[in-house]
Amino acid sequence: MISRRQLLGSLALAAAPLQLASAQGVAHLDKLWDVIIIGSGLAGLSAAVSAKENGAERVLVIEKTPLLGGHSKFSSGSFCACLPTNVDAQGRKDSPELMGEEIFEGGGRIGNIELIRTLAEQSRSAYEWLASMGVRWSGPFIPVGAVYPRGFHAQAPLPGFDYVLKVNRTARELGVTFLFSHRVLDLLTDSKTGRVNGVVIRGEVGQLKYLLGKSVIIATGGYTEDKALRQKYDPRLSPSLTSTANPYGRGLDTATGDGLKMAVAIGA
C-alpha cells in the first residue's frame, strides 16, 4: 500500500520536468495558442493528448496548483467499456445500446440520452486509447448497479494515479506545454461574436496575463469544496460533509467549481 507521503512525492517527481518545461516557455505565453486547457486532471490531460493527436501544434494546460492530476489521482479508477467479450451470466453479449439504456435507467431516465449513447458507443475506443498509452487493464467485473461485466481497473495499486501518469507521459512526449501554480480568473470573449478566445491568469506573484487561444477547454472538475454552491443545488449537502479527495477535512480539495462559475458568468 502506497502512503500519502509517497504518493505526493511521486507526483512531485512526475510534475518536476513539466514545471521546468513550462518555466522555459513562460516568455512565449503571449503567443496565440491553438488550444488552452484549464485543469490538469485526467479530463484535461486527455484533451491535451487528443488535441495534439488531431493536429494542434500549440497546446497549453494551465493548473492552479503546483501538481498535476486533480481529483483523478485519488480515484479508485473504475472504468466501464463495452467490449465484444463482455457477456452476462446467461451468455448474452453486451452492446452499446444495452450499456446506454442501463445508464439511462440508473439515472432515473432524466439524463441526456444522446450524450449517454455517445459515451457507450465510444467506450471501447477510450479503453483501447488508454491501453495504447500503457494502461494495463484488469477485469471485467460487474459494476454496482449493472448487469453486464463491463467494469475494468488499471493493473496498479492506485488506478486513477496510473491513468494520470500514463496520459501525462504521452502529453510530454507530444510536446504539450504545462503552466503550474497559475489560476485562471476569467474567460476572454470576442466583443462581436461572444465566442471564448482566451483566458486571464494570475501567477504566483500576483501578476495578470492575458492568453489568447483558438479554442479553450474547461476541465476544472466539480465543486465539492464550495460548500455554499453544494447547498444551492442540494440543501442536504451540509458543510460538515467532506469529499473523497479530502475525507478527514484537514487537507486540500481543489475542486472549487472555478471553471463552472466562469462558464455560467458568460451564459453557459
C-alpha positions as CSV (number, residue, x, y, z in Angstrom):
1,M,0.0,0.0,0.0
2,I,1.4,3.4,-1.0
3,S,1.3,6.1,1.6
4,R,0.0,9.6,1.1
5,R,3.5,10.9,1.5
6,Q,4.9,8.5,-1.1
7,L,2.0,9.5,-3.5
8,L,2.7,13.2,-3.2
9,G,6.4,12.6,-3.5
10,S,5.8,10.7,-6.7
11,L,3.5,13.3,-8.1
12,A,6.1,16.0,-7.3
13,L,8.7,14.0,-9.3
14,A,6.3,13.5,-12.1
15,A,5.5,17.2,-12.3
16,A,9.1,18.3,-12.0
17,P,10.0,18.0,-15.7
18,L,6.7,19.7,-16.6
19,Q,7.4,22.6,-14.3
20,L,10.9,23.0,-15.9
21,A,9.4,22.8,-19.4
22,S,6.7,25.4,-18.6
23,A,9.2,27.7,-17.0
24,Q,11.2,27.7,-20.3
25,G,8.0,28.6,-22.2
26,V,6.7,31.4,-19.9
27,A,8.4,34.1,-22.1
28,H,6.3,32.9,-25.0
29,L,2.9,32.9,-23.3
30,D,1.7,35.9,-25.2
31,K,1.5,34.0,-28.5
32,L,-1.7,32.6,-29.9
33,W,-2.4,29.1,-28.7
34,D,-4.2,26.5,-30.7
35,V,-5.8,25.0,-27.6
36,I,-5.8,26.3,-24.0
37,I,-6.9,23.7,-21.4
38,I,-7.9,24.7,-17.9
39,G,-7.1,21.9,-15.4
40,S,-4.6,19.0,-15.4
41,G,-6.8,16.1,-14.2
42,L,-7.5,13.2,-16.4
43,A,-10.0,15.2,-18.5
44,G,-7.5,18.0,-19.1
45,L,-4.6,15.6,-19.9
46,S,-6.8,13.6,-22.2
47,A,-7.9,16.7,-24.0
48,A,-4.3,17.8,-24.4
49,V,-3.2,14.5,-25.9
50,S,-6.2,14.4,-28.2
51,A,-5.6,17.9,-29.4
52,K,-2.0,17.0,-30.3
53,E,-3.1,13.8,-32.0
54,N,-5.6,15.8,-34.1
55,G,-3.1,18.3,-35.4
56,A,-2.9,21.1,-32.8
57,E,0.6,22.4,-32.5
58,R,0.5,24.9,-29.6
59,V,-1.3,23.2,-26.7
60,L,-1.2,24.7,-23.2
61,V,-2.5,23.2,-19.9
62,I,-3.0,25.6,-17.0
63,E,-3.1,24.2,-13.5
64,K,-3.7,26.3,-10.4
65,T,-1.8,24.1,-8.0
66,P,1.9,23.0,-8.1
67,L,0.9,19.4,-9.0
68,L,-0.9,17.8,-11.8
69,G,-3.7,15.3,-11.6
70,G,-6.7,16.9,-9.8
71,H,-9.2,14.5,-8.2
72,S,-8.2,11.9,-10.8
73,K,-5.0,10.9,-9.0
74,F,-7.1,9.9,-5.9
75,S,-9.7,8.0,-7.9
76,S,-10.3,4.3,-7.5
77,G,-10.3,4.2,-11.3
78,S,-13.4,2.2,-12.2
79,F,-13.8,2.3,-16.0
80,C,-16.7,1.0,-17.9
81,A,-16.2,-0.2,-21.5
82,C,-18.5,-2.2,-23.9
83,L,-16.3,-4.9,-25.4
84,P,-17.3,-7.8,-27.7
85,T,-16.0,-10.2,-25.0
86,N,-18.5,-8.9,-22.3
87,V,-21.2,-11.5,-21.6
88,D,-23.6,-11.8,-18.7
89,A,-24.4,-14.9,-16.6
90,Q,-26.8,-16.2,-19.3
91,G,-24.2,-15.8,-22.1
92,R,-25.8,-12.7,-23.7
93,K,-23.4,-10.3,-25.3
94,D,-23.1,-6.7,-24.2
95,S,-23.7,-3.9,-26.7
96,P,-23.5,0.0,-26.7
97,E,-27.3,0.0,-26.8
98,L,-27.7,-2.1,-23.7
99,M,-25.0,-0.1,-21.9
100,G,-26.7,3.2,-22.8
101,E,-30.1,2.0,-21.7
102,E,-28.7,0.8,-18.4
103,I,-27.0,4.1,-17.7
104,F,-30.2,6.0,-18.6
105,E,-32.3,3.8,-16.3
106,G,-29.8,4.1,-13.5
107,G,-30.1,7.9,-13.7
108,G,-33.9,7.9,-13.4
109,R,-34.3,8.4,-17.1
110,I,-33.5,12.1,-16.8
111,G,-30.0,12.1,-18.4
112,N,-29.2,13.4,-21.9
113,I,-29.7,10.3,-23.9
114,E,-27.6,11.5,-26.8
115,L,-24.6,12.1,-24.6
116,I,-25.2,8.7,-22.9
117,R,-25.2,7.0,-26.3
118,T,-22.0,8.7,-27.3
119,L,-20.3,7.6,-24.1
120,A,-21.4,4.0,-24.6
121,E,-20.5,3.9,-28.3
122,Q,-17.1,5.3,-27.7
123,S,-16.2,3.4,-24.5
124,R,-14.3,0.7,-26.4
125,S,-12.2,3.2,-28.3
126,A,-11.4,5.1,-25.0
127,Y,-10.4,1.7,-23.4
128,E,-8.1,1.0,-26.3
129,W,-6.7,4.5,-26.4
130,L,-5.7,4.3,-22.8
131,A,-4.2,0.9,-23.4
132,S,-2.1,2.4,-26.3
133,M,-0.6,4.8,-23.7
134,G,0.5,1.9,-21.4
135,V,-2.5,1.3,-19.2
136,R,-2.8,-2.4,-18.4
137,W,-6.3,-3.5,-17.6
138,S,-7.8,-6.0,-15.2
139,G,-11.4,-7.2,-15.3
140,P,-14.0,-7.3,-16.4
141,F,-16.2,-7.2,-13.3
142,I,-19.9,-6.2,-12.8
143,P,-20.0,-2.6,-11.6
144,V,-22.5,-1.6,-8.9
145,G,-26.0,-1.3,-10.4
146,A,-25.0,-3.0,-13.7
147,V,-26.0,-6.4,-15.2
148,Y,-23.1,-6.9,-17.6
149,P,-19.4,-7.3,-16.6
150,R,-18.1,-4.2,-18.3
151,G,-16.1,-2.7,-15.4
152,F,-12.3,-2.5,-15.6
153,H,-9.4,-1.2,-13.5
154,A,-5.8,-0.4,-14.3
155,Q,-3.4,-3.1,-13.0
156,A,-1.9,-0.7,-10.4
157,P,-2.2,-0.1,-6.7
158,L,-3.8,3.3,-7.4
159,P,-5.6,3.1,-10.8
160,G,-6.5,6.8,-11.0
161,F,-3.0,7.8,-10.3
162,D,-1.8,5.3,-13.0
163,Y,-4.1,6.9,-15.6
164,V,-2.7,10.3,-14.8
165,L,0.9,9.2,-15.1
166,K,0.4,7.4,-18.4
167,V,-1.5,10.1,-20.1
168,N,0.8,12.8,-18.7
169,R,3.8,10.9,-20.1
170,T,2.2,10.9,-23.5
171,A,1.4,14.6,-23.3
172,R,5.0,15.4,-22.5
173,E,6.2,13.2,-25.4
174,L,3.9,15.1,-27.8
175,G,5.2,18.5,-26.6
176,V,2.3,19.8,-24.6
177,T,3.2,22.9,-22.5
178,F,2.2,23.0,-18.8
179,L,1.9,26.0,-16.6
180,F,1.6,25.3,-12.9
181,S,0.7,27.5,-9.9
182,H,-1.4,29.8,-12.2
183,R,-5.1,30.4,-11.6
184,V,-7.5,31.2,-14.4
185,L,-9.6,34.1,-13.2
186,D,-11.8,34.8,-16.2
187,L,-12.6,33.8,-19.8
188,L,-11.9,36.3,-22.6
189,T,-14.6,36.7,-25.2
190,D,-14.8,38.3,-28.7
191,S,-16.7,41.5,-28.4
192,K,-18.6,40.9,-31.7
193,T,-19.3,37.1,-31.6
194,G,-19.2,36.4,-27.9
195,R,-17.0,33.4,-28.6
196,V,-14.4,32.5,-26.0
197,N,-11.0,33.3,-27.3
198,G,-8.7,33.3,-24.3
199,V,-8.2,33.4,-20.5
200,V,-7.0,35.8,-17.8
201,I,-4.5,34.1,-15.4
202,R,-2.7,35.1,-12.2
203,G,0.7,33.8,-11.3
204,E,2.4,33.1,-8.0
205,V,3.5,36.7,-7.5
206,G,0.1,38.1,-8.5
207,Q,0.7,39.4,-12.0
208,L,-2.1,39.1,-14.5
209,K,-1.6,37.7,-18.0
210,Y,-4.0,37.6,-21.0
211,L,-3.6,34.5,-23.1
212,L,-5.3,34.1,-26.5
213,G,-6.4,30.7,-27.8
214,K,-8.3,29.5,-30.9
215,S,-10.0,27.0,-28.5
216,V,-10.5,27.0,-24.7
217,I,-11.4,23.7,-22.9
218,I,-12.7,23.8,-19.3
219,A,-11.6,20.7,-17.5
220,T,-11.6,22.0,-13.9
221,G,-13.8,19.3,-12.3
222,G,-16.6,19.9,-9.9
223,Y,-17.3,22.0,-6.8
224,T,-17.2,19.6,-3.8
225,E,-15.1,22.1,-1.8
226,D,-17.5,25.1,-2.4
227,K,-20.0,24.3,0.4
228,A,-22.3,27.2,-0.5
229,L,-22.6,26.1,-4.1
230,R,-23.2,22.5,-3.0
231,Q,-26.1,23.5,-0.8
232,K,-27.5,25.7,-3.5
233,Y,-28.1,22.7,-5.7
234,D,-28.8,20.2,-2.8
235,P,-29.5,21.6,0.6
236,R,-28.9,18.2,2.2
237,L,-25.1,18.5,1.5
238,S,-24.3,20.3,4.7
239,P,-20.9,22.0,5.3
240,S,-19.9,19.1,7.6
241,L,-19.7,16.7,4.7
242,T,-16.2,16.1,3.3
243,S,-15.1,14.8,-0.1
244,T,-13.3,11.8,-1.2
245,A,-10.3,14.0,-2.1
246,N,-10.2,15.4,1.5
247,P,-12.1,12.7,3.6
248,Y,-10.9,14.0,7.0
249,G,-11.4,17.7,6.3
250,R,-7.9,18.6,7.2
251,G,-6.4,18.6,3.7
252,L,-7.0,20.4,0.4
253,D,-9.7,19.8,-2.0
254,T,-9.0,21.8,-5.2
255,A,-12.5,21.3,-6.7
256,T,-13.9,24.7,-6.1
257,G,-16.0,25.0,-9.3
258,D,-13.8,27.6,-10.9
259,G,-14.5,26.7,-14.5
260,L,-18.2,26.1,-13.9
261,K,-18.6,29.6,-12.4
262,M,-16.7,31.3,-15.2
263,A,-18.8,29.5,-17.8
264,V,-22.1,30.4,-16.1
265,A,-21.0,34.0,-15.9
266,I,-20.8,34.3,-19.7
267,G,-24.1,32.4,-20.3
268,A,-23.4,28.7,-20.1
